[in-house]
Amino acid sequence: MTLKAPTPKQVGLKKLPTSVRNKMGYLKKGGSVTKKKTTKKKSGSKPTNPKLYAAVKAEAKRKFKVYPSAYANAWLVRTYKKRGGGYK
């Protein structure tokens, strides 16, 4: 992508940060377009004892009318940790 100089009519363009101008295709004082670095999305916590977690989760589904819910998940985590489970 080649960057072009802003025209005198584009007054607001000068107020924008250089990185934003570069992404739009305009360049003020030399430089080049930088590609955005993509970061891998961090996955959620994983239980250290999947068998115990599955058992407590099944119990939570039986115990609460609405699952998943914030209340049911809080109970699930509390009970799982109480029974010796942990998270990575």
C-alpha positions as protocol buffer text, in pm:
chain_id: "A"
residue {
  index: 1
  type: MET
  ca { x: 0 y: 0 z: 0 }
}
residue {
  index: 2
  type: THR
  ca { x: 149 y: 335 z: -96 }
}
residue {
  index: 3
  type: LEU
  ca { x: 89 y: 626 z: 135 }
}
residue {
  index: 4
  type: LYS
  ca { x: -21 y: 960 z: -6 }
}
residue {
  index: 5
  type: ALA
  ca { x: 28 y: 1310 z: 132 }
}
residue {
  index: 6
  type: PRO
  ca { x: -280 y: 1482 z: 278 }
}
residue {
  index: 7
  type: THR
  ca { x: -424 y: 1769 z: 74 }
}
residue {
  index: 8
  type: PRO
  ca { x: -458 y: 2120 z: 224 }
}
residue {
  index: 9
  type: LYS
  ca { x: -837 y: 2075 z: 238 }
}
residue {
  index: 10
  type: GLN
  ca { x: -801 y: 1783 z: 482 }
}
residue {
  index: 11
  type: VAL
  ca { x: -748 y: 1998 z: 792 }
}
residue {
  index: 12
  type: GLY
  ca { x: -869 y: 1741 z: 1046 }
}
residue {
  index: 13
  type: LEU
  ca { x: -632 y: 1478 z: 913 }
}
residue {
  index: 14
  type: LYS
  ca { x: -333 y: 1661 z: 1064 }
}
residue {
  index: 15
  type: LYS
  ca { x: -481 y: 1627 z: 1412 }
}
residue {
  index: 16
  type: LEU
  ca { x: -495 y: 1248 z: 1394 }
}
residue {
  index: 17
  type: PRO
  ca { x: -212 y: 1037 z: 1537 }
}
residue {
  index: 18
  type: THR
  ca { x: 42 y: 913 z: 1280 }
}
residue {
  index: 19
  type: SER
  ca { x: -57 y: 549 z: 1323 }
}
residue {
  index: 20
  type: VAL
  ca { x: -421 y: 630 z: 1242 }
}
residue {
  index: 21
  type: ARG
  ca { x: -322 y: 839 z: 940 }
}
residue {
  index: 22
  type: ASN
  ca { x: -102 y: 554 z: 818 }
}
residue {
  index: 23
  type: LYS
  ca { x: -390 y: 307 z: 844 }
}
residue {
  index: 24
  type: MET
  ca { x: -607 y: 544 z: 642 }
}
residue {
  index: 25
  type: GLY
  ca { x: -340 y: 562 z: 373 }
}
residue {
  index: 26
  type: TYR
  ca { x: -205 y: 910 z: 447 }
}
residue {
  index: 27
  type: LEU
  ca { x: 145 y: 990 z: 564 }
}
residue {
  index: 28
  type: LYS
  ca { x: 277 y: 1316 z: 707 }
}
residue {
  index: 29
  type: LYS
  ca { x: 650 y: 1286 z: 790 }
}
residue {
  index: 30
  type: GLY
  ca { x: 790 y: 972 z: 632 }
}
residue {
  index: 31
  type: GLY
  ca { x: 764 y: 622 z: 775 }
}
residue {
  index: 32
  type: SER
  ca { x: 574 y: 319 z: 668 }
}
residue {
  index: 33
  type: VAL
  ca { x: 254 y: 138 z: 743 }
}
residue {
  index: 34
  type: THR
  ca { x: 293 y: -103 z: 1029 }
}
residue {
  index: 35
  type: LYS
  ca { x: 92 y: -421 z: 1042 }
}
residue {
  index: 36
  type: LYS
  ca { x: -107 y: -480 z: 1355 }
}
residue {
  index: 37
  type: LYS
  ca { x: 28 y: -761 z: 1567 }
}
residue {
  index: 38
  type: THR
  ca { x: -232 y: -1021 z: 1644 }
}
residue {
  index: 39
  type: THR
  ca { x: -222 y: -1176 z: 1985 }
}
residue {
  index: 40
  type: LYS
  ca { x: -361 y: -1516 z: 2059 }
}
residue {
  index: 41
  type: LYS
  ca { x: -673 y: -1498 z: 2270 }
}
residue {
  index: 42
  type: LYS
  ca { x: -612 y: -1634 z: 2616 }
}
residue {
  index: 43
  type: SER
  ca { x: -840 y: -1925 z: 2688 }
}
residue {
  index: 44
  type: GLY
  ca { x: -1025 y: -1951 z: 3017 }
}
residue {
  index: 45
  type: SER
  ca { x: -908 y: -2137 z: 3325 }
}
residue {
  index: 46
  type: LYS
  ca { x: -901 y: -2512 z: 3293 }
}
residue {
  index: 47
  type: PRO
  ca { x: -983 y: -2748 z: 3581 }
}
residue {
  index: 48
  type: THR
  ca { x: -694 y: -2959 z: 3709 }
}
residue {
  index: 49
  type: ASN
  ca { x: -927 y: -3251 z: 3781 }
}
residue {
  index: 50
  type: PRO
  ca { x: -1171 y: -3283 z: 3487 }
}
residue {
  index: 51
  type: LYS
  ca { x: -1349 y: -3588 z: 3631 }
}
residue {
  index: 52
  type: LEU
  ca { x: -1435 y: -3410 z: 3956 }
}
residue {
  index: 53
  type: TYR
  ca { x: -1533 y: -3096 z: 3764 }
}
residue {
  index: 54
  type: ALA
  ca { x: -1771 y: -3295 z: 3542 }
}
residue {
  index: 55
  type: ALA
  ca { x: -1934 y: -3455 z: 3848 }
}
residue {
  index: 56
  type: VAL
  ca { x: -1984 y: -3119 z: 4023 }
}
residue {
  index: 57
  type: LYS
  ca { x: -2114 y: -2965 z: 3699 }
}
residue {
  index: 58
  type: ALA
  ca { x: -2371 y: -3244 z: 3662 }
}
residue {
  index: 59
  type: GLU
  ca { x: -2475 y: -3186 z: 4021 }
}
residue {
  index: 60
  type: ALA
  ca { x: -2513 y: -2813 z: 3952 }
}
residue {
  index: 61
  type: LYS
  ca { x: -2735 y: -2886 z: 3651 }
}
residue {
  index: 62
  type: ARG
  ca { x: -2961 y: -3099 z: 3870 }
}
residue {
  index: 63
  type: LYS
  ca { x: -2962 y: -2850 z: 4158 }
}
residue {
  index: 64
  type: PHE
  ca { x: -3039 y: -2529 z: 3965 }
}
residue {
  index: 65
  type: LYS
  ca { x: -3339 y: -2472 z: 3743 }
}
residue {
  index: 66
  type: VAL
  ca { x: -3142 y: -2234 z: 3517 }
}
residue {
  index: 67
  type: TYR
  ca { x: -2796 y: -2349 z: 3416 }
}
residue {
  index: 68
  type: PRO
  ca { x: -2570 y: -2180 z: 3318 }
}
residue {
  index: 69
  type: SER
  ca { x: -2630 y: -1879 z: 3540 }
}
residue {
  index: 70
  type: ALA
  ca { x: -2397 y: -1662 z: 3745 }
}
residue {
  index: 71
  type: TYR
  ca { x: -2534 y: -1808 z: 4068 }
}
residue {
  index: 72
  type: ALA
  ca { x: -2501 y: -2169 z: 3948 }
}
residue {
  index: 73
  type: ASN
  ca { x: -2147 y: -2112 z: 3818 }
}
residue {
  index: 74
  type: ALA
  ca { x: -2042 y: -1949 z: 4145 }
}
residue {
  index: 75
  type: TRP
  ca { x: -2174 y: -2253 z: 4332 }
}
residue {
  index: 76
  type: LEU
  ca { x: -1996 y: -2483 z: 4087 }
}
residue {
  index: 77
  type: VAL
  ca { x: -1657 y: -2316 z: 4138 }
}
residue {
  index: 78
  type: ARG
  ca { x: -1697 y: -2295 z: 4517 }
}
residue {
  index: 79
  type: THR
  ca { x: -1800 y: -2661 z: 4546 }
}
residue {
  index: 80
  type: TYR
  ca { x: -1530 y: -2782 z: 4305 }
}
residue {
  index: 81
  type: LYS
  ca { x: -1259 y: -2602 z: 4505 }
}
residue {
  index: 82
  type: LYS
  ca { x: -1406 y: -2724 z: 4833 }
}
residue {
  index: 83
  type: ARG
  ca { x: -1377 y: -3084 z: 4711 }
}
residue {
  index: 84
  type: GLY
  ca { x: -1010 y: -3038 z: 4625 }
}
residue {
  index: 85
  type: GLY
  ca { x: -1020 y: -2917 z: 4266 }
}
residue {
  index: 86
  type: GLY
  ca { x: -813 y: -2635 z: 4124 }
}
residue {
  index: 87
  type: TYR
  ca { x: -754 y: -2439 z: 3807 }
}
residue {
  index: 88
  type: LYS
  ca { x: -449 y: -2397 z: 3581 }
}
